[in-house]
């Protein structure tokens, strides 16, 4: 821990509180599918961020950002995955939203969160451009990198859990009456909008 640790925590919290695709996707997921699905997605996001942190530590993320073709491939893959989620949500069968979710369904939301973040070049850019600015060269680099990366993942996960808990309050209203299909279609359109937002931002 160095004198730059607290400024890094403040900067990370500000970044995570700034609205972005992850925040919007989690809010939509939790409102339409319930908090258990949202929490499963948060776990996937946390693992995805941890993987990116490890990749940046060994130079893979830096390689991705230095290669325009690979960087574009990652971005388009992330956008494509969001659009695929939007389509499957739109074309899904009409069925009531239930609080009873199977482990298989929870696993699917976990994978969605994982893939969306592994395919998120903006997160990779953070680890190789922002994080190094808070590493002091007159101290061992590896422990600093590990501490800052773990702190970032922890803060991001906390913020995401709060978003899920708040958004899930709307789940009860959504799951009553004939609102399920309408909400699912709106959810699909918003997912597609998030994909476009992810691409142009």
ZIDAZI-V650407 format. One record per residue. N is the residue number from 1. RES is the residue in one small letter. SS is DSSP state (2 for helix, 1 for strand, 0 for the rest). PSI is psi in whole degrees, 0 to 359 (999 if undefined). Layout:
n->{N & N}
res->{RES & RES}
ss->{SS & SS}
psi->{PSI & PSI}
This chain:
n->{1 & 2 & 3 & 4 & 5 & 6 & 7 & 8 & 9 & 10 & 11 & 12 & 13 & 14 & 15 & 16 & 17 & 18 & 19 & 20 & 21 & 22 & 23 & 24 & 25 & 26 & 27 & 28 & 29 & 30 & 31 & 32 & 33 & 34 & 35 & 36 & 37 & 38 & 39 & 40 & 41 & 42 & 43 & 44 & 45 & 46 & 47 & 48 & 49 & 50 & 51 & 52 & 53 & 54 & 55 & 56 & 57 & 58 & 59 & 60 & 61 & 62 & 63 & 64 & 65 & 66 & 67 & 68 & 69 & 70 & 71 & 72 & 73 & 74 & 75 & 76 & 77 & 78 & 79 & 80 & 81 & 82 & 83 & 84 & 85 & 86 & 87 & 88 & 89 & 90 & 91 & 92 & 93 & 94 & 95 & 96 & 97 & 98 & 99 & 100 & 101 & 102 & 103 & 104 & 105 & 106 & 107 & 108 & 109 & 110 & 111 & 112 & 113 & 114 & 115 & 116 & 117 & 118 & 119 & 120 & 121 & 122 & 123 & 124 & 125 & 126 & 127 & 128 & 129 & 130 & 131 & 132 & 133 & 134 & 135 & 136 & 137 & 138 & 139 & 140 & 141 & 142 & 143 & 144 & 145 & 146 & 147 & 148 & 149 & 150 & 151 & 152 & 153 & 154 & 155 & 156 & 157 & 158 & 159 & 160 & 161 & 162 & 163 & 164 & 165 & 166 & 167 & 168 & 169 & 170 & 171 & 172 & 173 & 174 & 175 & 176 & 177 & 178 & 179 & 180 & 181 & 182 & 183 & 184 & 185 & 186 & 187 & 188 & 189 & 190 & 191 & 192 & 193 & 194 & 195 & 196 & 197 & 198 & 199 & 200 & 201}
res->{x & x & x & x & x & x & x & x & x & x & x & x & x & x & x & x & x & x & x & x & x & x & x & x & x & x & x & x & x & x & x & x & x & x & x & x & x & x & x & x & x & x & x & x & x & x & x & x & x & x & x & x & x & x & x & x & x & x & x & x & x & x & x & x & x & x & x & x & x & x & x & x & x & x & x & x & x & x & x & x & x & x & x & x & x & x & x & x & x & x & x & x & x & x & x & x & x & x & x & x & x & x & x & x & x & x & x & x & x & x & x & x & x & x & x & x & x & x & x & x & x & x & x & x & x & x & x & x & x & x & x & x & x & x & x & x & x & x & x & x & x & x & x & x & x & x & x & x & x & x & x & x & x & x & x & x & x & x & x & x & x & x & x & x & x & x & x & x & x & x & x & x & x & x & x & x & x & x & x & x & x & x & x & x & x & x & x & x & x & x & x & x & x & x & x & x & x & x & x & x & x}
ss->{0 & 0 & 0 & 0 & 2 & 2 & 2 & 2 & 2 & 2 & 2 & 2 & 2 & 2 & 2 & 2 & 2 & 0 & 0 & 0 & 2 & 2 & 2 & 2 & 2 & 2 & 2 & 2 & 2 & 2 & 2 & 2 & 2 & 0 & 2 & 2 & 2 & 2 & 2 & 2 & 2 & 2 & 2 & 2 & 2 & 2 & 2 & 2 & 2 & 2 & 2 & 2 & 2 & 2 & 2 & 2 & 2 & 0 & 0 & 2 & 2 & 2 & 2 & 2 & 2 & 2 & 0 & 2 & 2 & 2 & 2 & 2 & 2 & 2 & 2 & 2 & 2 & 2 & 2 & 2 & 2 & 2 & 2 & 2 & 2 & 2 & 2 & 2 & 2 & 2 & 2 & 0 & 0 & 0 & 0 & 0 & 0 & 0 & 0 & 0 & 0 & 0 & 2 & 2 & 2 & 2 & 2 & 2 & 2 & 2 & 2 & 2 & 2 & 2 & 2 & 2 & 2 & 2 & 0 & 0 & 2 & 2 & 2 & 2 & 2 & 2 & 2 & 2 & 2 & 2 & 2 & 2 & 2 & 2 & 0 & 0 & 0 & 0 & 0 & 0 & 2 & 2 & 2 & 2 & 2 & 2 & 2 & 2 & 2 & 2 & 2 & 2 & 2 & 2 & 2 & 2 & 2 & 2 & 2 & 2 & 2 & 2 & 2 & 2 & 2 & 2 & 2 & 2 & 2 & 2 & 2 & 2 & 2 & 2 & 0 & 0 & 0 & 0 & 2 & 2 & 2 & 2 & 2 & 2 & 2 & 2 & 2 & 2 & 2 & 2 & 2 & 2 & 2 & 2 & 2 & 2 & 2 & 2 & 2 & 2 & 0}
psi->{132 & 180 & 347 & 357 & 311 & 315 & 325 & 319 & 318 & 315 & 317 & 316 & 318 & 319 & 316 & 333 & 353 & 125 & 137 & 181 & 317 & 313 & 314 & 317 & 318 & 318 & 316 & 316 & 314 & 321 & 324 & 327 & 347 & 166 & 331 & 319 & 319 & 317 & 323 & 320 & 321 & 319 & 319 & 318 & 317 & 317 & 320 & 318 & 321 & 321 & 317 & 322 & 316 & 320 & 319 & 327 & 332 & 9 & 0 & 319 & 323 & 321 & 319 & 318 & 337 & 346 & 104 & 322 & 315 & 322 & 314 & 322 & 316 & 316 & 314 & 326 & 318 & 317 & 316 & 321 & 320 & 318 & 323 & 319 & 320 & 316 & 314 & 328 & 317 & 317 & 1 & 157 & 149 & 119 & 147 & 145 & 129 & 149 & 345 & 109 & 132 & 161 & 328 & 317 & 319 & 322 & 325 & 318 & 325 & 315 & 322 & 311 & 320 & 309 & 321 & 330 & 327 & 327 & 21 & 99 & 335 & 323 & 321 & 320 & 322 & 314 & 336 & 354 & 317 & 309 & 317 & 336 & 343 & 15 & 125 & 131 & 343 & 13 & 158 & 129 & 318 & 312 & 323 & 315 & 317 & 316 & 314 & 319 & 314 & 322 & 319 & 313 & 320 & 315 & 316 & 317 & 319 & 312 & 318 & 321 & 321 & 318 & 315 & 314 & 320 & 314 & 328 & 344 & 336 & 352 & 319 & 318 & 319 & 323 & 6 & 150 & 212 & 30 & 344 & 311 & 316 & 314 & 321 & 319 & 318 & 319 & 317 & 316 & 318 & 324 & 317 & 321 & 321 & 322 & 315 & 319 & 317 & 322 & 313 & 345 & 999}
